[in-house]
Each structure stands twice: as C-alpha cells, then as structure tokens.
C-alpha cells in the first residue's frame, strides 16, 4: 500500500539516486511531465529564462506534502502529479538578410524541418 503523503524532496532525491532520467537522449516518457513540473517549481529562474514559451505553462508543485497518485515510472516519482500535456511550444529564430516570403519558406523547410524527426 502506498503512503497517502510523500515529501517531494525525499521522492525527488531518491529518483535521482536510483534511476536514469534520460535513455538514449530522450527523457523517460512516463516521467516527462512530472519532471517538467519539478523543474518549474525548483528551478524557476532558469525555467523563466527559456528561449521558448510552453503552453500551457506547468503549474508549480504544491510545497510541503503531495497526495500519492499510485505507481508510475520512474517508480520513485509516483507521488508527484504531472503537468498538463503540452499543446504547443512557441519559439523565435533570427535570420539576418532574409527578404521575401519564398526565401523565408525555404529557410524554414531546409533548416527547421530537416532537424525535426518523428
């Protein structure tokens, strides 16, 4: 049986000590939204200085105790509620000397889409 309350700091510390958060360059998918919320809560300065805007912005975790939601992966993060799913990420990119819509489209197709893999 899981405890109904778990201190956030203990849970997070245990996960960092016992599990891998990144596998093959990808954040563990079941833990991604939990880790996003932890980052938003415990590293607000760096989160607020991102070069992009995440919609909806993850809500900070409640300070103190949280209610366990049941088992999850990584197992040590089961007590933390995840962030809402990301709808979109807005970012800017700067290109100097680009004139005309055709050239702008070529730039995006050649450099942005080329780096995006499903």
C-alpha positions as CSV (number, residue, x, y, z in Angstrom):
1,X,0.0,0.0,0.0
2,X,1.3,3.5,-0.9
3,X,1.5,6.2,1.7
4,X,-1.1,9.0,1.1
5,X,1.5,11.7,1.5
6,X,5.2,11.8,0.5
7,X,7.6,14.6,0.9
8,X,8.6,16.0,-2.5
9,X,12.3,16.5,-1.7
10,X,12.7,12.9,-0.5
11,X,10.9,11.4,-3.5
12,X,12.9,13.5,-6.0
13,X,16.2,12.8,-4.3
14,X,15.5,9.0,-4.3
15,X,14.7,9.1,-8.0
16,X,17.9,11.0,-8.9
17,X,20.0,8.5,-6.8
18,X,18.3,5.3,-8.1
19,X,17.1,5.8,-11.7
20,X,18.1,7.1,-15.1
21,X,16.0,10.1,-16.2
22,X,17.3,10.0,-19.8
23,X,17.6,7.0,-22.0
24,X,19.1,7.3,-25.5
25,X,18.9,11.1,-25.4
26,X,15.2,11.1,-24.5
27,X,13.7,11.9,-21.1
28,X,11.8,8.9,-19.8
29,X,8.3,9.4,-21.4
30,X,6.2,8.5,-18.3
31,X,8.2,10.8,-16.1
32,X,8.5,13.8,-18.6
33,X,5.5,15.8,-17.3
34,X,6.4,15.2,-13.7
35,X,10.0,16.3,-14.3
36,X,8.7,19.4,-16.2
37,X,6.7,20.4,-13.1
38,X,9.6,19.7,-10.8
39,X,11.9,21.9,-13.0
40,X,9.3,24.6,-13.0
41,X,9.0,24.5,-9.2
42,X,12.6,24.1,-8.1
43,X,14.5,26.0,-10.8
44,X,12.1,28.9,-11.5
45,X,14.9,31.3,-12.6
46,X,16.2,29.0,-15.4
47,X,12.7,27.9,-16.4
48,X,11.6,31.6,-16.7
49,X,14.6,32.4,-18.9
50,X,13.8,29.8,-21.6
51,X,14.2,30.8,-25.3
52,X,10.7,29.4,-25.8
53,X,7.2,29.6,-24.2
54,X,5.5,26.3,-23.3
55,X,1.6,26.3,-23.5
56,X,0.1,25.6,-21.0
57,X,2.8,26.6,-18.6
58,X,3.3,23.9,-16.0
59,X,1.8,24.8,-12.6
60,X,4.3,24.7,-9.7
61,X,4.1,21.8,-7.4
62,X,2.4,22.4,-4.0
63,X,5.1,23.0,-1.4
64,X,5.1,20.5,1.5
65,X,3.2,17.3,1.1
66,X,1.5,15.9,-2.0
67,X,-1.1,13.1,-2.3
68,X,0.2,9.9,-3.9
69,X,-1.5,9.1,-7.2
70,X,-0.4,5.4,-7.4
71,X,2.6,3.7,-9.0
72,X,4.3,5.2,-12.1
73,X,7.6,5.2,-13.9
74,X,10.2,6.0,-12.7
75,X,8.7,4.5,-9.6
76,X,10.1,7.0,-7.2
77,X,8.2,9.8,-8.8
78,X,4.7,8.2,-8.4
79,X,3.6,10.6,-5.7
80,X,4.1,13.8,-7.8
81,X,1.2,15.0,-10.0
82,X,2.2,15.5,-13.7
83,X,1.9,18.8,-15.6
84,X,-0.8,19.2,-18.1
85,X,0.1,17.9,-21.6
86,X,1.9,20.4,-23.8
87,X,-0.3,21.9,-26.5
88,X,2.5,23.8,-28.3
89,X,5.8,25.5,-27.8
90,X,6.4,28.9,-29.2
91,X,10.0,29.9,-30.1
92,X,11.7,32.6,-32.1
93,X,14.5,32.2,-34.5
94,X,16.5,35.0,-36.1
95,X,17.7,35.1,-39.7
96,X,19.7,38.1,-41.0
97,X,19.2,39.4,-44.5
98,X,16.3,37.2,-45.5
99,X,13.9,39.0,-47.8
100,X,10.7,37.8,-49.3
101,X,8.3,35.0,-48.3
102,X,9.8,32.4,-50.7
103,X,13.2,32.7,-49.2
104,X,11.8,32.6,-45.7
105,X,9.9,29.4,-46.5
106,X,13.0,27.8,-48.0
107,X,14.9,28.7,-44.8
108,X,12.3,27.0,-42.6
109,X,12.0,24.0,-44.8
110,X,15.7,23.5,-45.1
111,X,16.8,24.1,-41.5
112,X,13.9,23.7,-39.2
113,X,12.0,20.8,-40.7
114,X,15.3,19.0,-41.6
115,X,16.1,18.8,-37.8
116,X,12.7,17.5,-36.8
117,X,12.3,13.8,-36.6
118,X,9.1,11.9,-35.5
